[in-house]
Amino acid sequence: MPTGAAVAALPQEHVYHRYSGRFSGILGWILSTDHKRIGILYLVTQMFFFLLGLALGLLVRLELFAPGKTIMVGRMYNSVFTLHGITMVFLFVIPGLMASFGNFLLPLQIGARDVAFPRLNLLSWWLFLLGGITIYASLFLGGGPVDTGWTFYTPYSLLSRTSVSICGLGVFFVGFSSILTGVNFVTTVHRMRAPGMKWGKMPLFVWTLYTTAWLQVLATPVIGITLILVLAERLLGVGFFDPAKGGDPILFQHLFWIYSHPAVYIMILPAMGLVSEIIPVFSRRRIYGYWWIAMSSLSIAVVGYIVWGHHMFTSGMSDAARVMFSFLTFFVAIPTGVKIFNWLATMYKGSIRLSVPMLYALSFIFLFSIAGLTGVLNACLAADVNVHDTYYVVAHFHYTMLGGTGLMIFAGLHYWFPKITGRMYGGRAAFVSWLHIFVGFNLLWFPMFIAGWMGMPRRYYDYLPEYQIWHGLAAVGSWIFAGGILIMIVNLLRSLRSGAKAPDNPWGGATLEWKTASPPPVYNFLEIPKVDHGPYDFEDSELPTTPK
C-alpha cells in the first residue's frame, strides 16, 4: 500500500477507493499492511482453528458418551483434550475479538486511516499463523501429540516424552503476536484518534480494546518467559520446576496463572465491549452510564491482574495468601455487575429489536451471569476444595470463555458482516443457527455442573456409571451446538457470495464505522472526520434502512 509522498501523488479517488498494494491475488492479502485485510486474515485463521478445536471437542464427547473405551484409548484421549484446549484457548478465544474485529474496526471507530504500525500489524498475524502451524506440527514431530493438558503443568511437562517443547514454542509465537498487537493498539488509541474524539467520546468497544491491549503488553511476557524456562529445563537440564533438580513446581503454577488469569480478561473484555455496542443500537437508546462502563473495564483489568492465586487454593499456599486471593477475587464481581446493570438499564423502555446480533448479546448476559454466579463458589475457600478439579470447573470455564467470548465472536460476525463484506446475510438461517448454538451450548455444559458437584473429576478417560446420564446429555448437546455452527458458517458463506447488497448503515448505528461505505474503502475515509457528538447519539437519519 503506498504511503507518504506516494499517496500524495495519487489521485484522491484512486487512494480512497481501490487497494493499490505492491502485490495482487493471495500475496495481496498475506503481505498487505491494510488493517482491514489483516483483520479478515485473523478472522479466517481463527475460525479455521476453531473448527479444528470443535472437531477435537466432539471426539472427546464421543469418547465420554459411555463408560469404558468408546473410540480411543486413554493415551490418545489425553492428547486429544490437550490439543483441543490449546487450540481453543491460544488460537481462538485469546486472539478472539481483539485480533480480528479489533484490527478491522479500531481505526474505523476512532476515525483513523490505519493502525499506528501497519508492518508490525502484519508481522503479528504471521507470528500467530506460525504459532498455530508449529502447535499442529507437534503432532508429527518429536515424541508425538502433547499430552500435558493446555496448562503444561510441571513436573509432568518436563518428564513427558511427547512433543512438549515444539508445542510450547508454538504457544510462545502466539504470545509474541499478542504483545505486538497490544503495543500497536495502545499507540493507535493514544496517537490517532480523529479531531474532537476525546476519551469521553470513544466507543466502548474501543475502551475495551485499549484496556485489553495493556493486559497483553503487561501479562503476556510472563507466559513467554515461563515457557522459555520449561524449554531450558527440558533441553538443557536446568532445574527451575522439577523437584528432583531442586526446582519448584508451584513456582510454575504461579507464573502460569499470573498470565493466564489476566488472559481471561484479554478474552472477555472485548466481548463486553461488543455487547456495549449492540445493546444501544438495537434498543435505540443512548448507553446508560457511559463512564461507569468504561471505568469498569479498567477496574476489571486491574483487579483481575492480582487474583491469579484462586486457581491454586488446593496447591499448598499459606492460609494468609489464600484468604487474600479469595478476598480480592470477590471484588472482580463488582465492575462486572456494573456492566450488567447498565446494559439492562439501557434496554429499559427502549425500542428493542430482536435481530440476531441482539439475540447473541442477550445470550451473553444470561450465560455470563451463570458463569459469574458459579464462579463465586470457586472464590470461597471451603467450597473450592470440594469442586476443584471437577467437571464443575470445566462447566464454569466454558460458560465464561465459550459462552462469553465465543458467542460474542459469533455476534460480531453477524453485527459487522454487512460492513465487512457489503452483503446482508439470511436472517432466518441466522436465527436458526443462534437457536441451535444457544440450546446446544446449555445442554452441553450445564449437566457438567451437576456431574462436578457429584464429584466427577475432570480430564478422566473413564468414569463410574452414575455419571453416564450427564455425559450422555453433554454429548447430545455437543451435536446440536456443532449443527448450529455448521448452519451459521454455511449461511454466511452463501451470503458472502449471493447476499443482498448491504446499505452503509443497516442497523442504524452512530459510531464512525457506519459513516463510511460497506465494505470500507482502503483508506477508510475520504476526509478524516471531526467528532462533535458522542458515539451513541442516534439521529432520525440513522434509523435502520432494512427490516432485519
N, C-alpha and C positions, 0 to 999 in steps of 0.2 A: 504494500500500500504506500503510495507516495506521501512524503511528509515535507515540512519546511518549505523551502523555495520551490520544490517541485509541485506542491499543492497550489501555491500562489500562481504558478504559470499555467495551470489547467483552467479551462472554462468552469465557471462555478457550477453549472448544471451537471457537468461530467463528474466533478468531485462529489457532488451531492447524491447523485442517483446510481452510479454504476461502480461496482467493485473494479478497482484498477490496480490490483496487485501484480507482482512480477510473474506469478505462475497462474496457470489455469487448471481446470479439472480437479482431480483429487489433490494435487500439490497445492492448488489454490486454497484448499481447506486446511491441510495439515501443516502448511507453512505460513498461514495467514496470521497477521497480528491484529485483525479486526476482532474486537471484544465479543461481537455477536457471533461470529463464526466459532470462536474458541468456546463460548458458552454452549453452542449447539454440539460441538465436539465432546465437551464434557458430558452433556446430557445423553448423547447417544452411547458413549462409552460406559457411563454409569448404568444405564438401562440394560446394556448388554451384560454387565457383571451382575446386575440384579436378577436377570433371568437365569444366569448360571447358579447364583446362590439360591434362587427359588427352586430350581431343579434338585439341588443337593438337599434342601429342606424337605422336599416331597419324598426323597429317598429315606430320610430319617423317619418321617411319619409312617412310611410303608413298613419299615423295619419294626417300629414300635406298635404296629397295628394289633399284634397279638404277642403274648409271652413266648420266649424262645426265639430261635433263629427263624427269620421270615425271608429276607432276600440277601443278607450279607452276614459275615462273621464279625465277632467283636472287634478285631483289629481294624478291619475296614470301616466299621461303624465309627470308631474313634477318629479316623482320618476324614470321613465324610462330614461329621458335625464340626470338626475343626475347620475345614476349608469353607464350610457354609458360614461359620461365624466370622472368619477372617474376611470373606468376600462381602458379606452384608455390612459389617462394621466399617472396615477400612476402605472398601471400594464403592459403597453405596451411600450409607447414611451419614458418614463423616464428611465426605465432599458434598453430598446432599444438595440442598437448595443453594448453598453458598457458592460452589464452583460453577454450577450450570446456570441457574436463573440469576444468581448474583452477578456473574460475568456479563450476561446478556442485558440485565436490567439496571445495574448500578449506574453506569454512565447516563443512560436514558433518564433515570429518575432524578438525577441531580443536574441534568441539562448539560452534560459534557459530551465531547466527541469520542472519547475513548477513555480507557484507564490510564493511570499515570505512567506505567511502564509496560507498553504493549509487548515488547520482546520477552520480558520476564514473564508475562502472562502466558505466552506461547510455550516457554520453557516449562512452566508449571504443569501444563497439560501433558507435555512429553514425558515429564518425570512421573506423572500419575499413570500414564499408559505403560511406561517402563516398569513401574512398580507392580501393576496388575499382571503384566506378562511374566515378570520374574516370579511372582507368587504362584502362578499356574505352571510355570516351568519346573517348579519344585516337585511336581507330580512325576516327572520323568528323569530328574537329576538326583544325585546324592543317594540317600537311602530310601527314597520313595516318599509318598504323601506324608506330610507332617501330621502328628497325632497328639499334640500337646494341649489342644483347646486354643481358642483365639487369644487367650491371655498369656500364653508362653510361660506358664508358671515354672519357676525353678524349685527344686533341683532337677525335675524330670526333663525339662527342655535342654538341660546340659548333658543328660545321660542318654536321651533318646538317640537312636541311630538313624532316625528319619532326617529328611532334608530341612531341619530347623534353621540352619544358617542361611540357606538360599531364600526360604520364605521370609525370615526376619529381614534380610536385605531388601526384599520387595516392599515390605511394610515401611522400611526406612526411606525408600524412594518416595513412597506416597506421602510420608510425613514431611519430607523436604518440599514437595509440591505444595502442601498445605501452608507451610511457612511463607513461601513466595507469594501465594495468593493473599495471605494476611497482610504482608508488607505492602503489597500493591493496593489493596482496598483501603487500608488506613491512609496511605498517602493520597489516594484519589479523593476520598471524602474530605480531607483537610484542604487540598490544594485546587480542586477542580469543580467545585460547586458553582452553579450558574449565578450571575449577579442577582443579588436580592435573596438568595436562598440561605438564610441564616439557619442556625441549628434548630430553631423552633419551627422552621418551615420544611424540614426534611421529611420525606415519607417514613413511616415507622418501619417499613422493610429495610430502608437504608440504615436506620438506627441499629437494627439487629445485625445487619451485615457488618457494620462498623464495630459493634461490640464483639461479635464472633471473631473478627479479624484480629483484635487484640488478644483474644484467647489463643488463637492459632499461633501468634508470634511468641507468646509467653509460655504456653504449655507444651507445644509440640516438641521443642528441643529436648524436653525431659525424656520422652519415649525414644527419641533418636539416640540419645546418649545411653539409655538403658539397653537398647538393642545392640549397640556397639559393644557394650560391656559383655553381653551374652555371647556375641561373636568372638570377642577376645578370649573369653573363658573356654569356649568350645575349641577354638583353633590354636590358641597359644598356651592354654592350661593355667592362665592367671586366675587366682581364686578370689572372685567377688561374691558369688552367691552360693557356691557349693560348700556345705559344712565340712565335707571331707578335706577341703583345701583351705579351711579357715574362713570361708565366706559365710554370708548370712542370707538365707532365702527370704526372710521377712523384709530385708532391705529391698529386694526386687519388688515385692508387693507394694511397698511404699512408693518406690519410683514409678512403678507401672500405674498406680491409681492417682498419683499426683498429676499425671497427664490424663488418664482415662476418665476420671470423673469430670474435669472441665470439658473433655471431649463430648460428654453427654450434652452439654450446653452448646458446644460447637454444632452438634447435630440439631438441637431442638430450637435454639433461638431464632434462626431464620424462618423456621416453620411458624413460630409465634408471630413473626413479622408479617408473614403472608396472611395469617388469619386477620391481623390488624388492617390489611389492605382490602381483603374480600368483604368483611362484615360491613364496613361503611358503604361500600359500593352497592351491595345487594340489600341494604336496609335503607338506602337513600338518606342517611343521616351522618352528620359530622361525627368523627370518633369522639367518644366520651373520655375525658381525662387524658388528653394527648401526652402531657408531660409526665403523668403518672405511669403511663405505659412505657414511655421512653426511658425514664429513670429506673423502672422495674427491670428492664433488660440489663442495665449496668449493674443493678443490685444482684441479680441472679448470677451474673458473671463473677462478681467479686466474692460473694458468699460461697458460690459453687466451687470456687478455686480452693477453698480451705476446709472442705468437708470430706476429703478423699478417704479418711480413716473409717467411715461407716461401712466400707466394703470389707473391713478386716476385724470386725468385732470378735470373731472366734479364732483369730490367729495368734493370740497371746500378748496383746498390748496391755499396758498397765491400766488399772481401773480409772486413774485420773485422765488418761488420754481418751479412753472410751467414753467417759462422761462428757468430756469437752466436745468430741466429734458428734456425739448424739445431740447435745445441746445446740450446736451450730447447724446441724442438719435440719432441725425443725424450722430454722429461720428461712430456709430456701422456699418454704411453702408460702411465706408472706408475699413476696413480689409476684409469685405465680398466681396466688389468689387475687391480687390486684388486677392482673391482666384479665382473668376470667370474669371478675366483677365488671370491669369496664367494657368488655365485649358484650356481656348481657345487657348492660345499661345502654350501650349503643343501639342494640336491637329493640329496646323498649319503645313502643309506639312508632316504630319505623315501618316503612312500606317495604316489607320483606318479600323478596323474590327467591323462591327455592330453585334457582338454577343449580347445575351440577357443582360448580366451584363452591357455592354456598353450602350445599349438602356435605361436601368434604370438610369445610370449615366447622360446621356444626358437629360432624362426626369427631373431629379433632377435639373439640371441647368436651364431648362426652367421654371419649376414650382416654384422653389425657387426665381428666378428673379421676377416673378409675385408677390410672397409673399413679397419680399423686396420693390418693387416699390409701391405696395399698402400700405405697412406699413409706407412709408414716409408720407402719408396723415394722419395717426394716430399720427405722431410726430408733426404735425402742430397744434398749439393750436386752432385756429379758426375752422379749418376743422374738428378736432376731436370732437368738440361739436356737430356737425351735424351727424356724423356717429357712435358715441359712443353708445354701447348697441344696435346696429342694426345688421342685418344679414351681413353687410359689414365686421364687426369684426369677425363674425363666419367664413366667407369665407377666410379672411386673415389668421386667426389662423389655419385653416385646410390646406391651401396651404403651410403654414410653417411647421406644425407638421406632417401631413399625407403625403403631397406632398414632404416633405423633409425627415424626419426620417423614416416614414412608407415605402416609396418607396425604400429607401436605405437598409432597413432591408430585403426587397424582393430581392434587388440586391445582398446583402451579401449571402442570401440563394442560389442564382444561381452561384455566383462567387466562393464561398468556398464549395459548395455542393460536388464536386469531392474530395476535400481534406478531408472533414469531414467524408464522407461515403465510399470513394473509388469507387464510381459509377458515371457514367455520366447520365444526365437527357435527356429527349426527347427535342430536340431543337425546333421542330415545335410547340409542345404544349406549350413550354415556351414562344415562340414568340406570340402565340395566347393569352395566359394569360396576357402578358405585354400589348398587344394592347387593350384588354378589360379593364384592370385596368387604362391605361392612358386615353382612351376615356371616360370611365365611371366616372373617377375622375373629369375631366374638366366639363362634363355635370352635375355632381352632385353639384359642388361647385361654378363654375363661375356664374351661374344665381343668386346666393346669393349676389354677389357684386351689381348686378343691383337692386335686391329687397331691399337690405340695403340702397343703395343710394336713393331709392324712399321713404324710411322711415319705412320699415318693422322692428319692434323691435324683438330682439332675445328672446328666451325662452317663447314665447307666444303659448298657446294651440290653439288659433283661430286667424283668420286674415281676412282682408277685401278682397272682390272679385278681386280687381285689382292686387293682389299678386299671384293669383292662378296659372297663367301660369309659373311663376318662380318656385314655389313649385312643380308643375307637372313635369317640366323638371328635377328638382333635384331628384324626386322620380325615374324617368326612369334611370337617371344616376346611382343611387344607385343600381339598379338591374343589370346594366351592370358591374359596379365595383365589386359587390358581385359575379357575374358569373366568372369574371377574377380570383378572389381569389380562387374560387372553382376549376377552371381548374388548377391553379398553385399547389394547395395542392394535388390534385389527381395525377398530373404529377410527383411531387417529391416523393410522397409515392410509386407510381408504380415503379419509377426509383430506389428507395431505395431497392426494392425487386428484380427487374429484369433488372436494367440498365446495360449497358456495363461497364466493368472494367475500371476505370479511371487510366491514367498514373500519375506518381508523379507530373508532371508539365504540365497539359493540356493547359494552357493559355500562357505559356512562361514567367512566372513571374520571377523576380530577387530577391525578398525578401526571407528570410530564411525559411518560412513555405513551400516553394516549393522545398526545398533542402532535404526534408525528405519524407518518404513513405506516400502513401494515402491508408487508413487513417493513421495518425501518430501513431507510437508505443507509449507505455506507457511513456517512459522517453524521448520521442521526438527525441533525437539524440544519436547515439552510442558514439560519442565523441562531446564535446562542440565545436561548430565551432569557427574558428578565422576569424574575419571580416577584409578584406583588400580592400573592394570596397564599393561604395555607394549602396543604396537599389534599384536604378533604372538604374544601369549599365548593360544593356542587352548584352548578348553574342549570337553568332550564335547557340551555343548548347542549348540555352534556347528558341528557337523558338517553337511554339506550335506543338505538335505531333498529334493533332486531327483537323479535318476540322472545328469544331464548335467553 
